[in-house]
Amino acid sequence: MKTLRILVVDDHDVVREGVRTLISRRRDFEVCGEANCGLDAIRKVLELRPDIAVIDISMPDMDGVELTRRIRDISPETEVVILTMYDSSEFVQKSLRAGARAYVLKSHTGRDLADAIKAASQQVRFISLEIPFISPKTSRVARPT
C-alpha cells in the first residue's frame, strides 16, 4: 500500500497540529510538510511534491481558491482537499472550479478528512454532506463510493 504524502496548509498552528495528529494515526498517510500561508505552501509544493495538499480557504496572503489554482498549475499531480469552516455552496463551487478534489468542513474533520484524502488520491470528489451543494456534475457524498 502506497503511503500518501500530505502537505498541511493553515495559518493557525492549532489547526495544523490537529490535522497532523489525525493524519499520523493512519499508516497509509504521512505529513511531508506544513505551511502557514499561501506563498510558503507554493514553495513547499515545489520542493516536496506532495500527493495531497490539505488547505484552509481563508488565509492572510491569499485565499484557498487562488492557492488551489496555483498548486494545480505548478503541480498537477498534487490533489487539493479544502478544509474550512465555510459551508457556503459558493465557496464549494469556486473551490471545485479552481481544481480542488474535496471540500471538508472543519467541524467534521475527524469524521470526514481521512475519507476525503483517500477519495482525492483516487481522483474522486468528496464534499461533506452538511454543505448545501447540489450539481449534476458532482455527487454529494460523505463517503466515496
N, CA, C and O of each residue as an XYZ file, in Angstrom:
580
protein
N       0.842     -1.179      0.000
C       0.000      0.000      0.000
C       0.890      1.246      0.000
O       1.815      1.360      0.805
N       0.600      2.174     -0.909
C       1.370      3.400     -1.021
C       1.022      4.354      0.117
O      -0.150      4.541      0.445
N       2.039      4.950      0.707
C       1.824      5.967      1.722
C       1.605      7.306      1.030
O       2.423      7.729      0.214
N       0.507      7.968      1.354
C       0.200      9.267      0.763
C       0.948     10.359      1.510
O       0.874     10.453      2.735
N       1.664     11.177      0.766
C       2.426     12.292      1.329
C       1.541     13.535      1.297
O       1.046     13.934      0.243
N       1.352     14.142      2.474
C       0.366     15.212      2.622
C       1.018     16.489      3.147
O       1.759     16.470      4.129
N       0.725     17.594      2.472
C       1.128     18.926      2.916
C      -0.077     19.564      3.597
O      -1.172     19.582      3.035
N       0.120     20.089      4.807
C      -0.957     20.719      5.572
C      -0.731     22.232      5.569
O       0.328     22.713      5.971
N      -1.746     22.976      5.108
C      -1.621     24.430      4.973
C      -2.758     25.117      5.723
O      -3.925     24.989      5.354
N      -2.404     25.843      6.776
C      -3.379     26.619      7.540
C      -2.602     27.675      8.311
O      -1.487     27.417      8.766
N      -3.177     28.855      8.461
C      -2.479     29.919      9.172
C      -2.588     29.784     10.689
O      -1.974     30.566     11.416
N      -3.340     28.828     11.173
C      -3.466     28.605     12.619
C      -2.694     27.354     13.040
O      -2.945     26.255     12.546
N      -1.756     27.547     13.958
C      -0.923     26.437     14.437
C      -1.756     25.287     14.989
O      -1.461     24.121     14.727
N      -2.795     25.613     15.752
C      -3.589     24.575     16.402
C      -4.309     23.701     15.369
O      -4.475     22.501     15.583
N      -4.732     24.292     14.264
C      -5.392     23.507     13.214
C      -4.379     22.582     12.554
O      -4.650     21.397     12.354
N      -3.203     23.127     12.214
C      -2.171     22.274     11.603
C      -1.797     21.128     12.539
O      -1.627     19.992     12.097
N      -1.670     21.425     13.822
C      -1.327     20.386     14.800
C      -2.413     19.314     14.870
O      -2.109     18.122     14.916
N      -3.672     19.733     14.876
C      -4.776     18.778     14.920
C      -4.833     17.900     13.682
O      -5.038     16.691     13.782
N      -4.652     18.507     12.516
C      -4.655     17.736     11.270
C      -3.478     16.771     11.257
O      -3.624     15.611     10.869
N      -2.309     17.248     11.681
C      -1.127     16.379     11.738
C      -1.388     15.180     12.655
O      -1.023     14.053     12.320
N      -2.014     15.417     13.800
C      -2.323     14.333     14.736
C      -3.273     13.319     14.104
O      -3.052     12.112     14.211
N      -4.327     13.799     13.450
C      -5.265     12.882     12.779
C      -4.570     12.064     11.698
O      -4.774     10.854     11.596
N      -3.760     12.723     10.903
C      -3.071     12.042      9.809
C      -2.077     11.017     10.335
O      -1.922      9.943      9.754
N      -1.405     11.345     11.433
C      -0.381     10.435     11.970
C      -0.972      9.135     12.506
O      -0.241      8.167     12.716
N      -2.272      9.100     12.730
C      -2.929      7.870     13.199
C      -3.066      6.829     12.094
O      -3.332      5.657     12.362
N      -2.885      7.264     10.861
C      -3.056      6.372      9.708
C      -1.697      5.904      9.206
O      -0.791      6.716      9.016
N      -1.553      4.614      8.994
C      -0.284      4.085      8.483
C      -0.086      4.401      7.007
O       1.043      4.385      6.517
N      -1.172      4.688      6.294
C      -1.070      4.968      4.862
C      -0.973      6.465      4.542
O      -0.975      6.852      3.373
N      -0.888      7.313      5.591
C      -0.720      8.758      5.412
C       0.544      9.210      6.128
O       0.920      8.643      7.155
N       1.202     10.238      5.582
C       2.283     10.893      6.309
C       2.286     12.373      5.968
O       2.093     12.754      4.814
N       2.507     13.206      6.980
C       2.645     14.637      6.747
C       4.075     14.870      6.284
O       5.024     14.641      7.034
N       4.223     15.329      5.041
C       5.563     15.577      4.500
C       5.983     17.023      4.703
O       7.151     17.361      4.513
N       5.036     17.889      5.090
C       5.369     19.284      5.326
C       4.162     20.072      5.781
O       3.022     19.615      5.702
N       4.448     21.280      6.263
C       3.406     22.189      6.719
C       3.739     23.589      6.236
O       4.906     23.932      6.045
N       2.705     24.393      6.041
C       2.878     25.788      5.654
C       1.814     26.619      6.358
O       0.697     26.156      6.591
N       2.184     27.870      6.698
C       1.238     28.725      7.408
C       0.662     29.844      6.541
O      -0.075     30.699      7.032
N       1.003     29.834      5.245
C       0.455     30.832      4.325
C       0.558     30.300      2.897
O       1.223     29.296      2.641
N      -0.105     30.983      1.983
C      -0.130     30.532      0.602
C       1.229     30.526     -0.071
O       1.571     29.567     -0.763
N       2.007     31.579      0.119
C       3.319     31.649     -0.532
C       4.247     30.546     -0.040
O       4.979     29.945     -0.827
N       4.216     30.283      1.264
C       5.018     29.190      1.811
C       4.531     27.851      1.261
O       5.334     26.959      0.988
N       3.222     27.712      1.100
C       2.657     26.473      0.547
C       3.156     26.233     -0.873
O       3.494     25.104     -1.228
N       3.203     27.275     -1.678
C       3.689     27.135     -3.056
C       5.137     26.662     -3.063
O       5.503     25.772     -3.830
N       5.957     27.260     -2.206
C       7.367     26.825     -2.101
C       7.455     25.356     -1.691
O       8.250     24.598     -2.245
N       6.633     24.961     -0.717
C       6.675     23.577     -0.231
C       6.175     22.593     -1.287
O       6.707     21.489     -1.404
N       5.169     22.977     -2.045
C       4.675     22.094     -3.114
C       5.778     21.866     -4.139
O       5.997     20.736     -4.575
N       6.469     22.928     -4.525
C       7.565     22.795     -5.494
C       8.697     21.931     -4.949
O       9.287     21.134     -5.678
N       8.992     22.094     -3.670
C      10.093     21.357     -3.039
C       9.732     19.903     -2.739
O      10.528     19.001     -2.998
N       8.540     19.673     -2.197
C       8.182     18.356     -1.661
C       7.353     17.487     -2.604
O       7.354     16.263     -2.474
N       6.652     18.097     -3.542
C       5.780     17.370     -4.471
C       4.847     16.403     -3.736
O       4.887     15.196     -3.976
N       4.001     16.939     -2.833
C       3.092     16.059     -2.082
C       2.025     15.449     -2.984
O       1.714     15.978     -4.051
N       1.473     14.326     -2.531
C       0.339     13.717     -3.233
C      -0.931     14.536     -3.016
O      -1.751     14.699     -3.919
N      -1.068     15.049     -1.787
C      -2.268     15.774     -1.374
C      -1.845     17.040     -0.638
O      -0.888     17.028      0.136
N      -2.567     18.137     -0.886
C      -2.421     19.353     -0.084
C      -3.762     19.607      0.595
O      -4.784     19.772     -0.073
N      -3.751     19.636      1.921
C      -4.948     19.955      2.699
C      -4.821     21.425      3.066
O      -3.934     21.803      3.831
N      -5.713     22.261      2.517
C      -5.534     23.702      2.697
C      -6.792     24.391      3.219
O      -7.919     24.004      2.911
N      -6.554     25.421      4.015
C      -7.618     26.284      4.514
C      -8.046     27.214      3.383
O      -7.240     27.546      2.514
N      -9.291     27.630      3.389
C      -9.763     28.523      2.329
C      -9.509     29.988      2.675
O      -9.522     30.844      1.790
N      -9.279     30.281      3.947
C      -9.108     31.668      4.380
C      -7.752     31.839      5.054
O      -7.528     31.369      6.169
N      -6.849     32.528      4.344
C      -5.518     32.805      4.888
C      -5.162     34.253      4.585
O      -5.748     34.855      3.685
N      -4.210     34.822      5.322
C      -3.926     36.249      5.178
C      -3.366     36.674      3.814
O      -3.733     37.739      3.317
N      -2.503     35.886      3.206
C      -1.832     36.357      1.990
C      -2.543     35.979      0.694
O      -2.422     36.698     -0.298
N      -3.269     34.887      0.679
C      -4.084     34.525     -0.486
C      -5.130     33.523     -0.034
O      -4.904     32.741      0.889
N      -6.276     33.558     -0.694
C      -7.325     32.629     -0.274
C      -7.078     31.234     -0.843
O      -6.269     31.051     -1.753
N      -7.776     30.277     -0.298
C      -7.583     28.886     -0.695
C      -7.957     28.594     -2.130
O      -7.421     27.665     -2.735
N      -8.874     29.377     -2.686
C      -9.257     29.179     -4.086
C      -8.082     29.534     -4.994
O      -7.741     28.772     -5.899
N      -7.466     30.689     -4.753
C      -6.298     31.089     -5.547
C      -5.139     30.126     -5.323
O      -4.444     29.762     -6.271
N      -4.929     29.713     -4.082
C      -3.854     28.759     -3.797
C      -4.106     27.436     -4.518
O      -3.171     26.825     -5.036
N      -5.347     26.997     -4.554
C      -5.685     25.768     -5.286
C      -5.309     25.904     -6.754
O      -4.689     25.005     -7.323
N      -5.680     27.022     -7.371
C      -5.320     27.256     -8.785
C      -3.813     27.162     -8.991
O      -3.331     26.514     -9.920
N      -3.091     27.818     -8.108
C      -1.628     27.842     -8.257
C      -1.015     26.462     -8.055
O      -0.116     26.066     -8.797
N      -1.492     25.732     -7.062
C      -0.976     24.377     -6.828
C      -1.243     23.502     -8.046
O      -0.355     22.780     -8.501
N      -2.453     23.563     -8.572
C      -2.798     22.722     -9.729
C      -1.983     23.118    -10.963
O      -1.692     22.274    -11.810
N      -1.613     24.404    -11.069
C      -0.774     24.853    -12.189
C       0.660     24.348    -12.072
O       1.237     23.882    -13.055
N       1.236     24.439    -10.876
C       2.655     24.087    -10.716
C       2.883     22.608    -10.445
O       3.978     22.093    -10.671
N       1.845     21.923     -9.959
C       1.991     20.506     -9.608
C       0.661     19.783     -9.853
O      -0.049     19.448     -8.905
N       0.326     19.544    -11.132
C      -0.979     18.944    -11.448
C      -1.225     17.596    -10.783
O      -2.375     17.185    -10.626
N      -0.165     16.908    -10.394
C      -0.329     15.605     -9.740
C      -0.714     15.740     -8.267
O      -1.113     14.753     -7.648
N      -0.604     16.937     -7.695
C      -0.993     17.166     -6.303
C      -2.485     17.466     -6.242
O      -2.953     18.451     -6.813
N      -3.225     16.611     -5.549
C      -4.664     16.827     -5.367
C      -4.881     17.752     -4.174
O      -4.100     17.739     -3.223
N      -5.940     18.551     -4.225
C      -6.217     19.525     -3.174
C      -7.497     19.159     -2.431
O      -8.535     18.880     -3.031
N      -7.386     19.171     -1.102
C      -8.529     18.999     -0.207
C      -8.687     20.313      0.549
O      -7.782     20.729      1.272
N      -9.829     20.962      0.385
C     -10.119     22.188      1.130
C     -10.667     21.784      2.496
O     -11.575     20.958      2.593
N     -10.104     22.377      3.548
C     -10.568     22.145      4.918
C     -10.944     23.508      5.483
O     -10.073     24.354      5.690
N     -12.230     23.731      5.733
C     -12.702     25.075      6.046
C     -13.889     25.067      6.991
O     -14.536     24.040      7.199
N     -14.162     26.234      7.558
C     -15.367     26.382      8.376
C     -16.532     26.911      7.548
O     -17.658     26.971      8.043
N     -16.283     27.296      6.294
C     -17.324     27.878      5.438
C     -18.154     26.795      4.753
O     -17.630     25.974      4.001
N     -19.464     26.811      5.028
C     -20.348     25.803      4.442
C     -21.188     26.368      3.293
O     -22.264     25.850      2.995
N     -20.704     27.412      2.660
C     -21.414     28.065      1.562
C     -21.213     27.320      0.248
O     -20.093     26.944     -0.097
N     -22.307     27.110     -0.483
C     -22.188     26.440     -1.779
C     -21.351     27.272     -2.749
O     -20.730     26.723     -3.659
N     -21.333     28.586     -2.561
C     -20.499     29.455     -3.405
C     -19.017     29.098     -3.250
O     -18.296     29.004     -4.243
N     -18.564     28.902     -2.018
C     -17.168     28.523     -1.782
C     -16.868     27.144     -2.359
O     -15.797     26.916     -2.921
N     -17.823     26.225     -2.217
C     -17.637     24.885     -2.770
C     -17.447     24.977     -4.277
O     -16.500     24.411     -4.822
N     -18.335     25.679     -4.941
C     -18.263     25.792     -6.399
C     -16.967     26.445     -6.854
O     -16.328     25.965     -7.790
N     -16.572     27.538     -6.199
C     -15.321     28.213     -6.561
C     -14.129     27.285     -6.362
O     -13.220     27.245     -7.191
N     -14.138     26.543     -5.266
C     -13.023     25.633     -4.965
C     -12.921     24.516     -5.996
O     -11.829     24.198     -6.469
N     -14.056     23.926     -6.342
C     -14.049     22.839     -7.323
C     -13.634     23.342     -8.703
O     -12.884     22.671     -9.413
N     -14.121     24.520     -9.080
C     -13.717     25.096    -10.371
C     -12.220     25.392    -10.411
O     -11.597     25.305    -11.469
N     -11.644     25.739     -9.265
C     -10.209     26.031     -9.194
C      -9.368     24.759     -9.262
O      -8.165     24.816     -9.521
N     -10.008     23.603     -9.027
C      -9.284     22.340     -9.120
C      -9.244     21.506     -7.859
O      -8.600     20.457     -7.835
N      -9.929     21.954     -6.793
C      -9.969     21.143     -5.571
C     -10.724     19.850     -5.848
O     -11.686     19.837     -6.615
N     -10.289     18.776     -5.227
C     -10.931     17.477     -5.389
C     -11.932     17.223     -4.264
O     -12.893     16.476     -4.444
N     -11.707     17.851     -3.092
C     -12.574     17.590     -1.941
C     -12.774     18.869     -1.140
O     -11.948     19.781     -1.176
N     -13.886     18.914     -0.417
C     -14.253     20.073      0.391
C     -14.820     19.537      1.704
O     -15.869     18.894      1.724
N     -14.107     19.813      2.806
C     -14.456     19.253      4.116
C     -14.624     20.382      5.126
O     -13.817     21.310      5.175
N     -15.673     20.293      5.925
C     -15.880     21.267      6.992
C     -14.967     20.953      8.173
O     -14.797     19.793      8.546
N     -14.381     21.996      8.757
C     -13.511     21.789      9.919
C     -14.274     21.138     11.067
O     -13.697     20.376     11.842
N     -15.557     21.432     11.180
C     -16.358     20.836     12.256
C     -16.528     19.328     12.077
O     -16.965     18.643     13.001
N     -16.185     18.803     10.896
C     -16.299     17.370     10.622
C     -14.953     16.752     10.244
O     -14.896     15.711      9.588
N     -13.882     17.405     10.665
C     -12.544     16.935     10.307
C     -12.327     15.494     10.736
O     -11.886     14.669      9.936
N     -12.631     15.183     11.983
C     -12.398     13.835     12.488
C     -13.166     12.780     11.729
O     -12.674     11.670     11.529
N     -14.369     13.117     11.305
C     -15.218     12.162     10.605
C     -14.879     12.054      9.118
O     -14.880     10.957      8.559
N     -14.589     13.195      8.473
C     -14.515     13.220      7.013
C     -13.122     13.336      6.399
O     -12.935     12.946      5.247
N     -12.145     13.858      7.128
C     -10.876     14.193      6.481
C     -10.169     12.988      5.873
O      -9.724     13.058      4.727
N     -10.055     11.898      6.602
C      -9.357     10.721      6.058
C     -10.054     10.201      4.804
O      -9.396      9.840      3.829
N     -11.385     10.163      4.830
C     -12.124      9.707      3.648
C     -11.934     10.662      2.474
O     -11.822     10.226      1.328
N     -11.897     11.954      2.754
C     -11.691     12.945      1.690
C     -10.305     12.805      1.077
O     -10.151     12.904     -0.140
N      -9.300     12.576      1.907
C      -7.931     12.391      1.405
C      -7.859     11.145      0.530
O      -7.279     11.180     -0.556
N      -8.442     10.051      0.995
C      -8.438      8.812      0.197
C      -9.172      9.021     -1.128
O      -8.695      8.593     -2.179
N     -10.324      9.676     -1.076
C     -11.082      9.931     -2.304
C     -10.264     10.783     -3.270
O     -10.174     10.470     -4.457
N      -9.674     11.851     -2.764
C      -8.872     12.735     -3.617
C      -7.703     11.985     -4.241
O      -7.362     12.216     -5.401
N      -7.092     11.092     -3.477
C      -5.947     10.332     -4.004
C      -6.365      9.408     -5.149
O      -5.544      9.015     -5.978
N      -7.655      9.070     -5.179
C      -8.197      8.225     -6.251
C      -8.932      9.066     -7.295
O      -9.637      8.539     -8.155
N      -8.749     10.383     -7.200
C      -9.363     11.349     -8.113
C     -10.884     11.272     -8.105
O     -11.541     11.383     -9.140
N     -11.422     11.078     -6.906
C     -12.867     11.048     -6.683
C     -13.224     12.273     -5.844
O     -12.542     12.576     -4.865
N     -14.283     12.971     -6.222
C     -14.700     14.140     -5.454
C     -15.340     13.724     -4.141
O     -15.999     12.690     -4.037
N     -15.117     14.580     -3.133
C     -15.696     14.359     -1.813
C     -16.161     15.709     -1.290
O     -15.391     16.669     -1.272
N     -17.416     15.787     -0.863
C     -17.960     17.006     -0.278
C     -18.714     16.612      0.980
O     -19.562     15.720      0.941
N     -18.412     17.271      2.102
C     -19.134     16.987      3.343
C     -20.632     17.133      3.108
O     -21.076     18.098      2.486
N     -21.400     16.186      3.598
C     -22.849     16.157      3.366
C     -23.580     17.386      3.887
O     -24.618     17.762      3.343
N     -23.064     18.008      4.915
C     -23.764     19.125      5.542
C     -23.765     20.376      4.678
O     -24.470     21.332      5.000
N     -23.010     20.401      3.608
C     -22.917     21.582      2.757
C     -24.071     21.578      1.764
O     -24.276     20.590      1.060
N     -24.827     22.673      1.700
C     -25.966     22.733      0.783
C     -25.511     22.933     -0.662
O     -25.597     24.037     -1.202
N     -25.033     21.872     -1.273
C     -24.475     21.965     -2.623
C     -25.002     20.822     -3.462
O     -24.851     19.656     -3.096
N     -25.616     21.145     -4.579
C     -26.096     20.113     -5.490
C     -25.729     20.534     -6.903
O     -25.986     21.665     -7.316
N     -25.137     19.627     -7.622
C     -24.766     19.874     -9.009
C     -24.875     18.567     -9.764
O     -24.547     17.515     -9.215
N     -25.323     18.602    -11.003
C     -25.401     17.353    -11.767
C     -24.026     16.746    -12.033
O     -23.928     15.558    -12.339
N     -22.967     17.543    -11.923
C     -21.621     17.048    -12.216
C     -20.896     16.539    -10.975
O     -19.838     15.919    -11.089
N     -21.450     16.791     -9.798
C     -20.774     16.426     -8.560
C     -21.734     15.694     -7.646
O     -22.832     16.179     -7.376
N     -21.334     14.551     -7.176
C     -22.179     13.842     -6.228
C     -21.873     14.337     -4.824
O     -20.722     14.626     -4.497
N     -22.899     14.432     -4.000
C     -22.712     14.823     -2.609
C     -22.518     13.548     -1.821
O     -23.450     12.765     -1.641
N     -21.326     13.349     -1.362
C     -21.044     12.114     -0.657
C     -20.380     12.403      0.674
O     -19.582     13.332      0.806
N     -20.720     11.602      1.636
C     -19.994     11.655      2.894
C     -18.923     10.589      2.871
O     -17.928     10.675      3.590
N     -19.128      9.600      2.056
C     -18.154      8.528      1.871
C     -18.088      8.253      0.374
O     -19.126      8.080     -0.263
N     -16.904      8.212     -0.192
C     -16.827      7.933     -1.629
C     -17.315      6.521     -1.927
O     -17.190      5.618     -1.101
N     -17.868      6.350     -3.114
C     -18.343      5.022     -3.499
C     -17.516      4.454     -4.618
O     -17.773      3.339     -5.072
